[in-house]
Amino acid sequence: MPEIVQGNASEARLLADERFLRKIAYLYYEDGHSQETIADMVFCSRQMIGKALQRARERGIVRVAIVPDLNAGYLRNLSRDVRLQLGLEDLILVAGSNMNTIAPEDILGDVVIEIASAAADYLDQLLTDADILAVSGGRTFMRNLVRYTKPTKILSHLQVVATIGFVEPRTNYGDANLIAHDLAEAYGASHLWFPAPAFLRDEAQVEEARDLPVVREGYEMMHRANIVLTSVFPPHTNEELVMQHILSQEQREAIEAYQPAADINHWVFDAQGRCINELLTPPPYFLSGLEIPRLKDTIKQGGTKVILVAGGSPAYIPAIRAALRAELANILVTDHVTAQLLLRDV
């Protein structure tokens, strides 16, 4: 039943309630209801609704901006069309920029920041104290997501774990373990390291690593996660792994022969969404973390939200499309230009 405001104490409590502020903001800005109508809906005074909208703006829940060349309601309509045509549970769009003037491998930094910030806000709204969050790494989107995270609550029982071990001998800002640690710290949550090398020599070494108690605990937690947060990489990033002697040139060439389009945690997919790691016998390498192709089954079983965060570059369009064709995510956070281009081959 809606909350009935009685007195200053109740008013102050509601104005401090993140969920209440977001509800009022959605009713006003997204659904187009007047303040008077909303007041009747939630049994508040119109003055209270005005204060709630002001507080939502002050806390960054609502951002007022002029988006050039976009008609009123355009993003909302585009979001609905793309979400339905791609079969997504949810789609969060930010304003993008024209990509015709940039090279295929270039990234629009301001758009990346908007995407990461929107993903951080969405995650903050989604998380509860009962969740298990499993996160991938990445310097572009995941690190920026951490940077723009503004927690509105303490979630001391939230559990956070990485979906892959350490790629390099020394950590960096893009490591999944460090991303997971920093997100857990932001929410006062429980964090579990996954202290295993990402790449292993063979299947026996994978099983041996998973038998270690500290690794097994992290492995089991990531498989119990009800929220998975990840990005996708254009597969040319494997060139860096060859230069660092993590992968051999032969391994890279074996993958390239199948024309890879997307890379998530070094599980590589072609344009049709087929996992190249599983097409090769034996696989080009073995990985210690979450089996990314299994996300498809996890989503179908219900209850798991897999959030894919990417966009702002021509290189990400085929990568996102391949990941969605593989049915690896049911929620997408991207920009409106990327969303438009994703519809071209649907």
N, C-alpha and C positions, 0 to 999 in steps of 0.2 A: 504494500500500500504506500502511496506517496507520503513523503515526510511533510508534516504540518508544522510550520514555523510558529513558535510561541515564545516571544520575548527575545531579549538581546543575546542570551546564552545560546539558544538554538540557532539564531542568525549567525553568530560568530562561528559556531561549530560547522554549519553548512558552508560558510565562506572559506573554511579551511579544508573542506572535503574535496579532494581532487576529482572523484567520480561525479559529485554533484556539479562542480564547475564545468566539467566536460559535457555532461548531459545538457546543461543549459546552453552551452556554446553550440552543440550540435543542433538542438531544437531551433535556435535563433539563426545561426549562420548557414547550416546545411539544409534544414527542413523549411526555413523561411517563415516560421511562426512569429507573430508579434510578441512583444514583451507581455502585453495583457493576456494573450492566449496562453503563453507559457505559465504565467502566474496562476491561471485557473487550473492548468494541467497538473501542477505540482503543489497546489494549495499554498502559494506564497503571495506576498504583495508584489505589485509591479515594481516598487522601489527596490525590493530584495533582488528581483531579476536583474535590474540595472546594476546593482552592486556586484552581483555574481559575474556579469559580463565584463565589468571593469576589472574585477579581480582576475578573471581568466586572461585578460590582455596583459595585466601586470606580471603574471606568472609565466607568460610565454605560451600558454595553451592556445591562445588565439593570436595570430600574427596578421596584422593588416598591411597589405602590400598591393601595389599597382602592378599587375601582370600585363606587359605590353602585348597587343595583338591577340588577346584572348577575350572572347565575349563572355558575358556573365553566364555562369553555369557550365561553361565549356569543359573545364576539368572534371566536374562531377559527371557530366554525360559521357565524356570519353572514358572515364574510369569505369562506369557501368558497362559500356560497350565492350571494352577490352576484357574486363573481368568475366563477363558472360561468354565471350567468344573463346577465351583461353581456359575456361573452366576453373577459375580461381575462386577460392573462398573469400579472399579480400584483396584489394589493390589500392595502394596508396601512391598518389601521383603528386609530384612537385612540378613547377614550371621549368621546362627545359630550354635549350637554345639550339639554333640552327647548326647542324653538323656539316653542312655542305662545304663550309669554308675551312674545315680542319682536316688534317691527315687522318687516315684510318686508325692509326695507333695512338693519336692524341686524345687527351682527356680534358673535358671542360671542368676546371677546378671548382668554379663557383656552383656548378650543377651538382658535382659530387658532394660538396658540403651540404647543399640543400637536401639531397637524398639521404645522406648519413644522419642529418639532424632530424628529418622526418621519421627515419627508422628508429632513432633513439626515442623520440616522443611516442611512437606507436608501441614500442617494446615496454616503455614505462607504463603506459595505459594498460597493457596486456598482463604484465607480471602480477602474480599473487604470491603469498607466502608459502603456498603449497606446491609451487612449480619446481620442476627440474629443468634447467636451461643448459643446453649443449651448444657451444659456439665454435665456429671455424675461425681461421686467422686471415690476415691480409692487411697491408699497410694502407690501401686506398679507402676502402669502405669500413672495414671493421675497426681500424684504429680511429678513424674519424667519428665513427659511431660512439666509441668510448669517449672521445674528446668532447662531443656535444651532448653526452648523457647528463640530464638534470633530474636526478631522482626526486620524486615527490613523496616518497615513503621509505621507511626502513623495512626490509624483508629478511629478518634474521633466520628464518627457516627455509628460505630459497636456497637451492643447491645449484652450483654452477660448475661445469666441467668442459674441457676442450673436447673436440671431436677428432683430434689428430695429435700425434706426438711432435717432438722437436725435429725440424727438417735439418737444421744446421747445428754444429757443436756448441755454438754460443747463441744466446737468445737475442731477438730483435723485437722492435715494436709491433711487428706483424705476426708474431708467433701466437698460435691459438691458445696456448697455455697462458701467455701473458694477457691476452685479451680477456680470457675467462677470469683470471685473477683480478684484473682491474674492474671489470663489471661487478664481480662479487664484492669487492671493496666499496664500490660506490653505493651498493644497496645494503651494506652490513650483512651480507649473506655468507653462506658456507661455501668454500671453494675447495675443489679437489684437483691436485695436479695429476696429469697423465704423463708420468716420467718414462716415456719410451721413445726410441728413435722412430721417426715417421716411416722411413724406408728400411726394410729388412731383407735379408739375403734370400730366404726361401720360406715355404709354408711351415716347416719345422721350427724355424726361428721365430715366426709369428706366434705359434702355439707356446713355445718356450717363454716368450716375453709375457704373454697373457696369463701364464701360470704364476708369475710373480705376484704376490698378494697386493702390493700397492698399485700395480698395473691392472690387475683383475678388477679391483674396486672401481677404478676410473672407467674401465671398459664396460662394466655392468651398469654404472650410473648413466653413461651416455646412451645406453640402449633403453633406459627407463625414462629418458627425457621426454617431456610432453611439449616442449618448445625447442626447436632447433633453429639457430640463427646462422646464416651462411651467406657468402657471396660466391661469385663465379668468376673464373679467370679465362681470358683468351689463352689458348694453349701455347702460344709463343713464349710464355713465361718459362717453359721447360728449358729454353736456351740457357737461362741463368744457372739451372741445376747442372747442366753439362759443364759449364765454365767453372763451377765450384766442385766438380768431380763427385757430385752426389749421384748423378745419372751418367751413364756412358753414352757416347754418340750412337752406338748400336741400339741401345734401348730407345733413344729418342727417335731414331729413324724407323724403328718398328712401329712406333705409335704414329708417326707422320704418314706412313703408308696408308693409313685408314682415314686420312684427312680429318683430324680432330677439330671440333668446333668449340668445346667447352671443357673446363677443368675445375673440378671441385675437390679439394683435398687430394689432388693428384690422381683422382679417378677421372678418366678422360672419356668424353662422349663425342660421337660424330653428329652430323647435322640432323640425322633422323632420331637422335636420342639413344642410340645403342652404345653400351659401355665398351670401349675399345679394350680396356684391361681384360674383360671377360671374353672378348673375341679372339684374343691371342692365347695360344697354348705352347709353352707355359706363359703366364703373364709376364710383361716386361719387367715388373718389380712387384714386391709384396709390401703391403701397408699395414700399420699396426692399429689404426683407429677405427672409427665408425665406417661400416661398409656403405658408402653413399648410395649405390644402386638399390639398397634395401629400403631407402626412404620411401620409395614408391609403395611398397607393401605396408609400411608403417602408416602412411597417410590414408590408404584405403581401409585400414582397420579402424580408423576414426580416432579422434581425440588428440592427435598430434598436429601442432601447427609448425610448419617449416617455412621460415621467412627468408626469402631470397632478396638481397639488397645489391643492386647494380644498375648502371646506366651512365649517361653523360659522355659516351664515346661510341663511335661507329663499331669499334671492336667488340663491344659488349652485346650488340644486338644479336648476332648469330649465336653467341655464347648463351644468352638468356633463352633464346628460342630453343636451342638444343636441350637445355636443362628442363624447360617446361614440357617439351616433347617426351622427355624421359620420365616426366611426372614426379620430379624430385622436390617440388615446392607447391604449396597451396596458397601462399601469400607472397605478393611481389611488391617491393618498394622501388620505384624508379621515377623517371621524368616523363613528361607528356610527349616529347618528341620520340623517345625510345618506344613508348607505348604505341604511338601511331605506326611506327615502322614495324613493330611486332605483328600488326594486323595484316600486313601486306601479303604474307604467304599462308594465312590461316584458311 
